[in-house]
Amino acid sequence: MVLVFLPCTSSFSVHTHNITQIPHIHVHHTQWQNITEGGVSGDSTVTEMIREVDVVAPASDTTEREEWRMVVGRWYVLACFSMLSFCQCMVWFTFSSASTQFEDYYDISESTIDLLLNWGAIIFIPSAFCIWLMQIYLPIQGLRIAFWIGCIANFTGSVVRTIPCWLDKDIRQSDKGVWMLHLGQILSAMSAGVVMTLCTKLSVVWFPTHQRATATAIAYTSNSAGTALLFLLTPAIVSDPEGTPTLLYIQIAFSFIPIVGGLFYFPAQPSKAPSDIAEVNSKTKYQIPVWEMTKRIVTSFSFWLVVFAGGLLGGITSAWQGLLSQVLADDYSDSDIGYMGFANVVAGLIGGLVAGPVVDRFFVRRYKLFLVVVFSAAVALFAFFTLSLKTAYSDNLIPSNLWTLSISITLAGFLQGNLGPVLFELSAELVHPVTEATSGSLLAFILNLATIIMLFVAPEINTGYINTIQTATVVVCLLLVVLVREKYHRLDAEAQIQKQGFLGSQSPINGAVNWSVDAASRDPSMMQLTLGL
């Protein structure tokens, strides 16, 4: 251990980044010691600064191996989280994937099938609130604990749903058997509060700045992959009602995979922070006061524009996808409708996976431009799709066939997949230093609230209006995004840390200690600790 003493004078300039850039020197601990009572302020004099540093060996193969393990570790953690999200959506959507077969097997009505699906959005609200509180009061361990809660809840729910399959037909089709299905769906729905609210937190904790949008996109879109798999899996397995148990057992096996993965490796955070913001959060464990967080959120008009744009888009689209078969039933067969729905979902997955790397590389600090372009293209495609079909007020105005409709709905799905991850990332940027768990929870809350409203209102709506409502929703979301004044508080905080070359021993509200020269006096010996928002 080497002690580096900086001389104490009444006028000095601190260049801590020069120390950190000395070859083979690793900053171990920083301690500011003040002889005067005033502490560090604009009027006090800092008389002594002691910086302890470790002398370490030059970079070696060991260091390279450690770096490689970090890279593999972060993608492994993302894979475990994404697998949980994938399984949660697959379990949630089970009974809606072949409603006729399940109605016969359990002797239940279509309204019961709908309720089994609706539990996902209903239970999400209280579960997301609990997960949010956990991230506030357990900022370091919260992500790991939430992951395990999600794994256990989803796996337990998938097992509970199979209990009626073990019983006699009379018991299986009784109220007790049906309530076991409801209990299983409720338990699985509890994990939705984990996978839908913590995508952005996982990306900021584990990934460097230039990969955050990519990580968020993968975590976010993996949820829909469960639905896409069921489009293929259910018809192949549940060709008749007696195939139901086999499908449920397969889902138990899938739900066990993230548990096994987490047992191998899923720490609370990486051994080395991937970015300056992650470093500040992990080392200083700062927490913005609740009142300050509330003020920050309430007063950010642009944040609410983004939240409502993302929530309305996701919620209304979910209901539109559920009613798509009814909209197309008069003109196309069930198999054609199934292929179009499958193409829409898969295109959305691809769109989400593509959006992350594209934004990370070409749209840094230009999220709004990306969103406006994609929303505009989506409006054109949905308008084409709407005008190509009969509506409640007119016949189709644009000639169409199966291929034109399939292409338009596939491209629309691709564009929709582009939007979700970027909206989550922009919401986190707008209200930083509010935690990513908070911004993500609010956006997911509006999404599920819109879904619940549409699911209950949809039966009263003429199906001829559904496409028009979907197109109008995309137009409204475009207008909301146009009004957004984009600000990148999180990226600005990171840039400020890098500029100063110092991670302070205190962590102020914006997550960065900004040592700046007093502009009024232009006196380099006077330091001012600024806590900018």
Secondary structure, DSSP 8 states (H G I E B T S, - for coil): -EEEEE---SS----HHHHHTSTTEEEEEEEEE-SSTT-SSTT----EEEEEEEE-----HHHHHHHHHHHHHHHHHHHHHHHHHHHHHHHHTGGGSSHHHHHHHHT--HHHHHHHHHHHHHHHHHHHHHHHHHHHH-TTTHHHHHHHHHHHHHHHHHHHTTHHHHS-HHHHTSHHHHHHHHHHHHHHHHTHHHHTTSHHHHHHHHS-GGGHHHHHHHHHHHHHHHHHHHHHHHHHH-SSGGGHHHHHHHHHHHHHHHHHHHHHS--SS-SS-SSHHHHHHHHH-----HHHHHHHHHT-HHHHHHHHHHHHHHHHHHHHHHHHHHHHTTTS-HHHHHHHHHHHHHHHHHHHHHHHHHHHHH-TT-HHHHHHHHHHHHHHHHHHHHHTS--SSS--SS---HHHHHHHHHHHHHHHHHHHHHHHHHHHHHHTTS-HHHHHHHHHHHHHHHHHHHHHHGGGS-GGGHHHHHHHHHHHHHHHHHT-----HHHHHHHHHHHHT---SS--TTS--EEEEETTTTEEEEEEEE---
